[in-house]
Amino acid sequence: MRINLDHAHIFASDIKATIGFLTRMFGATVVWDEEAAGTRSVRLQIGKAFIHVYDQPPRINNGAERGGPVHHLGIETDNLDELVARMKAEGFEFRKPIRDEPKFRYVMVAGPDNLLIELFQSSEPERWRIGG
């Protein structure tokens, strides 16, 4: 089974400015720009890694465990069902089942220190530049 750290997913109060900053300063290239999981999401490649940008302002919650511009880490796999089963066998709890979107499948899980992790499997690995 292939498992890769694929991306950091961040919020942007001005997505145009965020994309401009990442492209100008770090040579990022837009891989795709479309709606995913209910909001505009832009996938940018910087070197061998990726950043996804949500078209939403950061969720700043005074005193809350989560907040700030980083939403989650994205872990890509070619066998989501097997990875989820393995994690469940190790005691990890998933609050929701795997969600099937038209171009990918995903599920969220909390890691140590409540680190939010997206486990996903793309149905378009070439377009997403996965595994290259």
N, C-alpha and C positions, 0 to 999 in steps of 0.2 A: 504494500500500500504506500502510495506517495503522500507525504505530508510536508507542506512548506509554509513558512511564515510569509504571507502574501502582502499584507498591507496594514497601515494604520488608517483608521477612519476618523476624520475630524469634522467638526462643525465650522461653518463659515457664515458670518453675518453679512458679508458682501462676497459672494462666490466669484464674481468677476475679478475683484481685486485679489482674492486668494489665488485663483488660477494664474493671474498675471504675475504675481509675486513668485510663485513656484516655477513658472516657465522662464521668467527673466533671470532670476537669481540662481536657479539650479538646473536649468535646461530641461525641465519637465516637458513631456509631450502628452497630449490628451489621447487616451486610448479609446475611451467611449464617454458619452455624455447622454444620459437618459434617465427616466424614472425607474427607481428600484426601491422596493419596500415602501412605497407611498410618497416618495419625495425625489426631487432631482438629485442625482448622484453622479459625480464626475470621477473617472478613474484616470490618474496621471501616472506615467512611468518616469522615475528618476533613476538612471542607471539600471540596475537589475531589480529594483524594488518599486513598490507602488504606494500611492496615497489616494484614498477615496475621500472626496469632499462632499458633505451634505450641504444642500442649500438651505440651511437653518442656522440661526444664531446659536452660539454655545449656551448650554444649559448650566447656568450658574445658580447653585442652590446654597444659600447661606446655611452653614452648619450641616449640610447633607454629606453623605459618603461620596456621592458622585457629583461631578460638575466640571466645568472647564471645557477647553476646546477638543480634547481627545475623547472620542466615544468608545472605541474598542479596537482590539487587534484582530485581524482577519487571518485565519488559518485555513489554507486550501488543501483539499484532499481529493483523490480520485475515487474514494470509497467512503462516503459520508456515513452510510449505515453501519459499516464495520467500525469506524472510529467512534461513533456514538455508543455502540454496543460495548466496546472496550472501555470507554470512560464510565459508563453505567456500572460495569462489572467492578470498577475501581472505586465505586461509591459516589461518583458525581451525579448530581440531580439536575434534571432538565425540567424547567417549569412549563415549557411548551414543546409540542412535537416538532419534528422537522417540517419546515414550511417549503412548499413547492411553488416557485415563481416560474414564469415562462422560460427564463434563461439560466436559472441557477436554483439550487436547493440550499437551505441554510437552517441553522439552529444556533441559539445563543446559550452560553453557559458561563457561570462565574468561576473564575480560578481563584487562587490564593489572594488574600487581601481584596476580595470582591472585584478582581480584574475582569472586566467584561470581554469575552472572547466569542467571536463569530466563527463557527465551523461551516465551511461551505464547499459545494461541488458545482462547478460551472458546466453548463452544457455547450459552451462555446470556448473551450480552452485556447484555441488558436487565436481567436479574436481578442481574448483577454491577455494574451501573451503569457500563458501559464506553461510551465515546464520547459521553457526555452532557455 
